[in-house]
Amino acid sequence: MAEIEIRAFAADDADDVLSVILPIQREEFGINITADAQPDLRVIPDYYQSGKGQFWVAVKDGAIVGTIGLKDIGNGQAALRKMFVAAEVRGREHGVAARLLDRLFAHARDAGLTDIFLGTTDKFVAAHRFYEKNGFVEIGKAELPRSFPLMPVDSKFYRYKFG
């Protein structure tokens, strides 16, 4: 089995990140969304890699197979965004999602964050189980901080509290 590396996003990764995320959204889950509707993916360094945020990629055999972003939303809080893992490396046996989330948690702790919020669609049922298994608690939309970056497809929300 090829080793999977988790590393910070670099500018050269932009097109490869889109080539992982868009097919999962559009083809696998039937979400009618374009790259243009996700402008954050065109400005990852400015949008995610600022303040206490960061964006990571999982790389296998030189190809990006997973992504996760942490957006600093102020007040010691952040939003988990763009967590996607290619179908061929999903599951516990590969551990890509768990390793991406572990990297995000370690960074968030080191940065002194107190809460991580996330929004997702009802369609990502396996993701809901993954988040809940990893300590996220479902919350109502009204419990989100005002600075949370809502996406039109978000219909379920979670919070992870450190400490």
C-alpha positions as CSV (number, residue, x, y, z in Angstrom):
1,M,0.0,0.0,0.0
2,A,1.4,3.4,-1.0
3,E,2.1,5.8,1.8
4,I,-0.2,8.8,2.1
5,E,1.3,12.1,3.1
6,I,-0.6,14.9,4.8
7,R,0.8,18.3,4.1
8,A,-0.1,22.0,3.9
9,F,-1.6,23.2,0.6
10,A,0.8,24.8,-1.9
11,A,-0.1,27.2,-4.7
12,D,0.6,24.5,-7.3
13,D,-2.1,22.3,-5.8
14,A,-5.1,24.5,-6.8
15,D,-6.3,22.6,-9.9
16,D,-5.7,19.2,-8.2
17,V,-7.8,20.2,-5.2
18,L,-10.7,21.1,-7.5
19,S,-10.3,17.8,-9.4
20,V,-10.9,16.0,-6.1
21,I,-13.7,18.1,-4.7
22,L,-15.9,18.8,-7.7
23,P,-16.5,15.2,-8.9
24,I,-17.4,14.1,-5.3
25,Q,-19.9,17.0,-5.0
26,R,-21.4,16.8,-8.5
27,E,-21.2,13.2,-9.7
28,E,-21.1,11.2,-6.5
29,F,-23.7,13.2,-4.5
30,G,-25.6,15.0,-7.2
31,I,-25.0,18.5,-5.8
32,N,-25.4,21.1,-8.5
33,I,-22.4,23.2,-7.7
34,T,-19.6,24.7,-9.8
35,A,-16.1,25.8,-9.1
36,D,-17.3,29.4,-9.6
37,A,-19.8,28.9,-6.8
38,Q,-16.9,28.1,-4.4
39,P,-14.6,31.1,-4.8
40,D,-12.7,30.1,-1.7
41,L,-11.1,27.3,-3.7
42,R,-9.4,29.8,-6.0
43,V,-7.9,31.8,-3.1
44,I,-7.0,29.1,-0.6
45,P,-3.9,31.0,0.7
46,D,-5.9,34.1,1.4
47,Y,-9.1,32.5,2.6
48,Y,-7.8,29.5,4.6
49,Q,-4.1,30.0,5.2
50,S,-4.4,33.2,7.2
51,G,-4.9,34.0,10.9
52,K,-5.2,30.7,12.7
53,G,-6.5,28.8,9.6
54,Q,-4.8,26.3,7.3
55,F,-5.6,24.0,4.4
56,W,-4.1,20.5,4.0
57,V,-4.0,17.9,1.3
58,A,-3.6,14.1,1.4
59,V,-1.2,12.9,-1.3
60,K,-0.8,9.4,-2.6
61,D,1.6,8.5,-5.4
62,G,2.0,12.2,-6.2
63,A,-1.7,12.8,-6.6
64,I,-4.0,14.7,-4.2
65,V,-6.6,12.3,-2.8
66,G,-8.0,14.3,0.1
67,T,-8.6,17.8,1.4
68,I,-9.5,19.7,4.6
69,G,-9.6,23.4,5.4
70,L,-9.7,25.3,8.6
71,K,-11.1,28.9,8.3
72,D,-10.3,31.3,11.1
73,I,-13.6,33.1,11.9
74,G,-12.3,35.1,14.9
75,N,-12.9,34.9,18.6
76,G,-10.8,31.7,19.0
77,Q,-13.2,29.9,16.7
78,A,-12.8,28.3,13.2
79,A,-14.8,26.6,10.6
80,L,-13.9,23.2,9.2
81,R,-14.5,23.3,5.4
82,K,-13.9,21.3,2.3
83,M,-13.2,17.9,3.9
84,F,-13.2,15.5,0.9
85,V,-11.6,12.1,0.4
86,A,-11.5,10.3,-3.0
87,A,-13.5,7.2,-3.0
88,E,-10.6,4.9,-3.7
89,V,-8.9,5.8,-0.4
90,R,-12.0,6.1,1.9
91,G,-12.5,3.9,4.9
92,R,-10.8,3.0,8.0
93,E,-8.2,0.8,6.2
94,H,-6.7,3.9,4.6
95,G,-7.3,6.3,7.4
96,V,-7.1,9.4,5.2
97,A,-10.1,11.2,6.7
98,A,-8.9,10.4,10.3
99,R,-5.3,11.6,9.5
100,L,-6.6,14.8,7.9
101,L,-8.8,15.5,10.9
102,D,-6.0,14.7,13.3
103,R,-3.8,17.2,11.6
104,L,-6.5,19.8,11.8
105,F,-7.1,19.2,15.5
106,A,-3.4,19.4,16.3
107,H,-3.1,22.7,14.5
108,A,-6.2,24.0,16.1
109,R,-4.9,23.1,19.6
110,D,-1.5,24.6,18.9
111,A,-3.2,27.8,17.6
112,G,-5.3,28.0,20.8
113,L,-8.7,27.6,19.2
114,T,-11.7,26.9,21.5
115,D,-14.3,25.7,19.0
116,I,-14.6,24.3,15.5
117,F,-17.9,24.6,13.6
118,L,-18.9,22.9,10.4
119,G,-21.8,22.9,8.0
120,T,-22.6,20.0,5.7
121,T,-25.4,18.7,3.5
122,D,-28.0,16.1,4.6
123,K,-26.6,13.9,1.7
124,F,-23.2,13.2,3.4
125,V,-24.6,10.6,5.9
126,A,-21.2,8.8,6.2
127,A,-19.6,12.1,7.0
128,H,-22.1,12.8,9.7
129,R,-21.2,9.5,11.4
130,F,-17.5,10.3,11.0
131,Y,-17.9,13.7,12.6
132,E,-20.0,12.4,15.5
133,K,-17.5,9.6,16.1
134,N,-14.8,12.2,16.4
135,G,-16.4,14.4,19.0
136,F,-18.5,16.8,17.0
137,V,-22.0,17.5,18.4
138,E,-24.9,18.4,16.1
139,I,-26.2,22.0,16.8
140,G,-28.9,24.1,15.3
141,K,-28.2,26.8,12.7
142,A,-29.1,29.5,15.3
143,E,-26.2,28.3,17.5
144,L,-23.6,29.2,14.8
145,P,-21.4,32.2,15.4
146,R,-22.4,35.2,13.2
147,S,-19.0,35.0,11.5
148,F,-19.6,31.4,10.3
149,P,-19.3,31.2,6.5
150,L,-22.6,29.6,5.5
151,M,-22.8,27.8,2.2
152,P,-26.2,27.5,0.4
153,V,-26.0,23.6,0.6
154,D,-25.4,23.6,4.3
155,S,-28.3,22.0,6.2
156,K,-26.7,20.2,9.1
157,F,-24.3,21.9,11.6
158,Y,-21.8,20.6,14.1
159,R,-19.5,22.0,16.8
160,Y,-16.3,20.6,18.3
161,K,-15.3,22.2,21.6
162,F,-11.7,21.9,22.9
163,G,-11.1,21.5,26.6
